[in-house]
Amino acid sequence: MPTALTRLAGIEHPVVQTGMGWVAGPRLVSATAQAGGLGILASATMTFAELEKAIAEVRQRTGRPFGVNLRADAVDAADRVDLLIREGVRVASFALAPRKDMIAKLHDHGVLVIPSVGAARHAEKVAAWGADAVIVQGGEGGGHTGGVATTLLLPSVLDVVDIPVVAAGGFFDGRGLAAALAYGAAGVAMGTRFLLSKESTVPDEVKQVYLDQGLAGTVVTRRVDGLPHRVLRTELVEQLERTGRVRGLVQAARNALRFRRLTGLSPAAMVREGLAMKHGNALSWSQLVMAANTPMLLRAGLVEGRTDAGVLASGQVVGMIHDLPSVEEIVRSTVGQATEILRGLGADGEQGSWS
């Protein structure tokens, strides 16, 4: 199913597996690449050495294009950019807008830049700076979200940029892909759908917790890290909502120190990252400590399987997912269903006009 995205990235199908922290590791990313989609390795929860090793492992598993998600405000962001260039990684994706000079450097070495955005004005900005495409995530998505639904956010972005736009937030099958293409998008990005796959390294008992959710199984809370964060409505989340400010701050500070030890970040580096996060977000200092707490809460649930002590990020689509297929089955069924729908509408069978 060729689109502007597939032509740009050199992939077969307009399906992107998002860079979910603690989830999007080499096994999941390489499986997505092998299936013809674009797998994105999550590096925000990795040390530099771990990222280096993860890229090498993906290379061993597949020769197809893949991407790496970076934090533009990370203390060692420049070193990570150099690593992607050195290793010939095809795509650099960003949760926060990269600087203009960073985009230029990646371009000079043949690396595509695809930031994620949550507003039309952000898409305009990164497009003007030279971004090759954007991923647009509406409020239905997991992790940090805005309040605008994908069905409104997507057309607002398509109206103001002329680069490929990938739709995210609320997608899990071929019906969503067909709808996104009809809007004018060049593909879809999915997180929760790939988290609930055979190749996902999330513990089986945690996957079952996801599968047991209904459509009302998620909640957007600010008590995880001070920013809107969509998570499963677990007992821990309910406790966080009830926890007093002082007690929650003390626990967050403990987890922030644990994260520092795990990643090797110095206290000064964590302060610098906190300042970068604070800029433009109007966060209080207590919220910054909570933000440093988040990776450990996610790790407890998604890696250690501790649903009693961890937070489980999720999109609203979790209530529509009831199985654990392979990544290849996810990509094949998504593209196949979308193709049939578009053919039924009388669209071009090769989808060459969807860009």
Beta strands, then each sheet from edge to edge (+ up, - down):
strand 1: 15-17
strand 2: 38-42
strand 3: 67-70
strand 4: 91-94
strand 5: 112-117
strand 6: 134-137
strand 7: 143-144
strand 8: 165-168
strand 9: 187-190
strand 10: 218-221
strand 11: 229-232
sheet 1: 1+ 2+ 3+ 4+ 5+ 6+ 8+ 9+ 1+
sheet 2: 7+ 11- 10+
end
